[in-house]
């Protein structure tokens, strides 16, 4: 039997990597949004210049199939 559900995919605003809550290495709250990062180096770049990256904040839902 196949079951499907959705999981939320977050985009690291610095490097563009797709992340889930399970794979994100770090997060930062900025202007009412939570941003997720693949590594500390991306978080540090964001914190140094958040206005440069904040417009890249987005997430999508992706269907996952479980068997």
ZIGITA-V456016 format. One record per run of one state. SS is the DSSP state (helix for helix, strand for strand, loop for the rest). FROM is the first residue (numbers start at 1). LEN is the number of residues. Records with the same first field share a line. If there is no record, write none. Layout:
SS->FROM-LEN ; FROM-LEN
This chain:
loop->1-2 ; 12-6 ; 20-6 ; 31-2 ; 38-2 ; 49-1 ; 57-2 ; 67-1
strand->3-9 ; 18-2 ; 26-5 ; 33-5 ; 59-8
helix->40-9 ; 50-7
